[in-house]
Amino acid sequence: MDHSKYMQGFIHYERSPEIKGIQYFEHIVRAIEKKEVLRLYYLPFYEDKPYFSEVHPYLLKEHESRWYMVGLNAFKGKVRTYALDRIRDLQVAAGTEYSPPAFNTEAYFKYAIGIIAPEGIPPLIKLAVQLTQAQYLITRPWHDSQNIVEENEEQVVFSFRVHPTYEFRSRILSLGKDGTILEPVSLRKEMKQELEQVLKHY
């Protein structure tokens, strides 16, 4: 009996979309190993046309079925993150000296959820979640820094030491009425303003 065909009737796997930009994966790995600078023809989400950048590649990172390259932008002198599916062309920048990473890649994403990692130590964030939804966070934490501060019959208060990036804020909004930011007050106000803007569209 072909067990794979037999099980297809009652086991459904999550299907990941086609990963675009994967053709650059090996080239980037090779450049990291050989310490080569890459010349990218790159189209950011917020631009209409692609442009050239010279990047010193340090790391490849996967996030939600997409691959990203983290590296030093030679023109800006800052570490940036590049989505592989936004790369339009990639070549080795011959003759350009490679600058080794001046940071630990694990530490770089220590306070990040997703692929955006702002500098500095973020504030301690406290999030109150209704008990039914809280079970999802307990069984599948959002971040290594997640802790339970308080709990009762109605809700659980979690604390996070993360940057309140778009990724983190999106997760909070996904909780709907079941999630409320308690601290810091500045983030609470920002989330309230964002929700008020959302309501204007309804």
Secondary structure, 3 states (H helix, E strand, C coil): CCHHHHHCCCCCCCCCCCCCCHHHHHHHHHHHHHCCCEEEEECCCCCCCCEEEEEEEEEEEEECCEEEEEEEECCCCEEEEEEHHHEEEEEECCCCCCCCCCCCHHHHCCCCCCCCCCCCCCCEEEEEEEHHHHHHHHHCCCCCCCEEEEECCCEEEEEEECCCCHHHHHHHHHCHHHEEEEECHHHHHHHHHHHHHHHCCC
